Amino acid sequence: LLKNIQATSLDDVIKHNPFTQMYSPTSAGYASAVNIRGFSSAGSLNIANDGFRF
């Protein structure tokens, strides 16, 4: 699914996945969150996944 992209953040990777949806929750300020198949990750905005900033 993923091509050879030069991703600098997890946001760049998630944009290429058709099962994810990026959004900006009002309680998170400028940070973005993601829905993956209906499950929200807004509660884990400060966690780094696989070395990428979330």
Phi, psi and omega in degrees: 000319183268134175273180177283089180253153178265079183278132176254349177210167178294333176301319180296323180288317184293330180299334183268358181263121183290347181266003182244156179222122179274144175206165179243104179290147183292333181279351185261001181072239182268355183286153177255157177229173184221143169256126177243109182052041176092352180261132184266149177240024183296338181281352184237046184288342184258013183260136174267127179252123178054035177083359179262147172290143177257000000 
